[in-house]
């Protein structure tokens, strides 16, 4: 990762790398089409090729699980409502990115995507000024920002009559 030519760093551990590869290989075995990547980059470190999958089956790991590696599962939908329906069809909900210049679609995504954070025309990022956290199986509560500070505060109620 210290090489100036490196554009994508390694995964944190061998176990994480193997988990990503298992998810990708199982998804392909279940019928997804691999457009690029799908392999470990051998050598020093836990590098995995940037990977793009299409025609991803609904019950496959790349559709149903969080993939913590450089893997994109690409889906085609008919319209913004179908995109929201597909995006919400998961038991996870940390962050969502939606890309559109259409103001009506921006409002739809902001209000209807079921995730702890929604970014319009931007990637999900962690910023210490903003609350960070998910919904569903992606957690509860928030860290960072004012909401995050309150998560670590014990308040005391005192009532004297």
N, C-alpha and C positions, 0 to 999 in steps of 0.2 A: 503493500500500500504506500510505501514511501517513494516509489519510483514515479517520477513526474509523468511518465507515459501511461500510468494506470488510471483508468477511467471508472472502474468499478472495483471496490474493495472486496475482501474475502468475507465469508460468513464467519461467525464467532468460533465455532467448534466443529470437529469432525462429525459429531452426532447431529448437529443442525444441518450440515451439508448432506449427510446421508438421508435425513428426514425429507429434505427438499427433493432430492433425487428420487426417493421412494414415491413421493406424491406425484411427481411428474411421470415416472414410468408407469405407475398404476393408472393414471389418467389416460395415458396413451394406450395402454392395454385395454382400457374400457371403451376406446373408440375415438379419442381426441386426435386431431391432426397436429403434428409438430411442424411449425413453420421455420423455426430456427432454434439453436441451442440444444438443451436437454442433456448436457454432459458435464461432468466434473472436469475442471481444468487441472491437469496433473502438474505437480511441482510443489514448491514450498507454499504453504497456506491452504486455506479451505475455499478455493475459488470455484464458482459454478457459472457456466455460460449464461448470459442473458437469454431467456427462453420465452417463446411466444407459442401459445396453444390456441387453436380454434376448434369449432365443433365439439366443445367440451360437454360430455354427458352430465345430466343433472345430478346424478348420484356419485360422480367421481370426486376424488380428493381435491382437485383444482377448483371444483365448483362448490363443494360443501365444507372445506376446511380452510383455515388461514395458512397461506404458504409464505413463510418468512424467508424469502429468497428472491432472486431476480427473475421472477416468473410472471408473465402476463397471460391471463385467460381472456380472450377477446370474444365478445358475444355481439350478435346483430339483433336489433329489435326494430319494431315498426315505428315507434314514436316515443316521446318523452314519458308518457304514462306507462308504457311497457318497460322502459328502462327503470323506472322507479319500482315497478312490481318485481322485476328481476333482481335489482339491487337489494330489496328488502326481504327476498326469499332466502334468508340465511339466519343462523342462530348467533351470528356475530354482528358487531356494530361499533367498531372503534371510530373509523373516519371514512368519509366519502369525498370523492372529487367528481364534479360534474362540469362539463365544458360546453358552453353555449353562449352566444351573444344575444339570444332571444330573452327579453326580460320576463315574459310569461313563464318560460321554461326555468329560468333562474329562480323565480318565486316558487314554482312547483317543487324543484329539487330541494331548495332551502327548507320548505315546510314539510315535505313528505318523505324525504330520505330518513330512515330510521337508524341514525347513528349519532354518536356523541359529538361529532364534529362534521360539518359540511363545508367544503371549500368549493367555491365557484370559480372556475378558470384558474385554479391553482392546485398544486399537490398538497396533501395533508402534511402539515409541519407542526413541530412542537415549538412554541414561543412562550417564554416565561411570563409574558403579559396576559396570556389567554388561558382559560381553563382547558385542561387536557384530560380526556377520559372517554370511555365508551359506554355502550348499553348492551343489553342482552348478555351473552357469554363473554363479551369483551370488557366486562367490569362494571363497577358502579362507583360513584363518587368522582371527584376531580382532583387533580394535582395542578399546580401552577396557578397563576393569577389570584385574584381575590378569593374566588371559590376554593382554590386549593389551600390557601392559608387557613380558611375556616375549617377545612377537613381536619386539620391538626390542632384545633382549638377546643378546649373543654370549657363550655360555658356553665355558669353556676347560677341557678335561680334562687333568690332569697326573698321570702315573703314574710313581712312582719305586719301583724294585725294589731 
